[in-house]
């Protein structure tokens, strides 16, 4: 089972090569930034939806429908970044 809301990177690089270490920390910084933006957007959408629901009723909960799409796109973006790190810089071949 894949967790689309999980945006993670291993604590240590895949292998011990200098190139892998050199690219691991900037990649980790990129992923942390995506994770931070993800949680900020989730908070804003949830807050706006709750405010709208209070003001106009249950129809105000409609913005919550965008959260799964947001989670999926951020998950795919981070997976692409991790695959790039592994294939180009941490490949053991």
ABEGO torsion letter per residue (X at the ends): XBBAABBBBBABBABABAAAAAAAAAAAAAAAAAAAAAAAAAAAAAAAAAAAAAAAEAAAAAAAAAAAAAAAAAAAAAAAAAAAAAAAAABAX
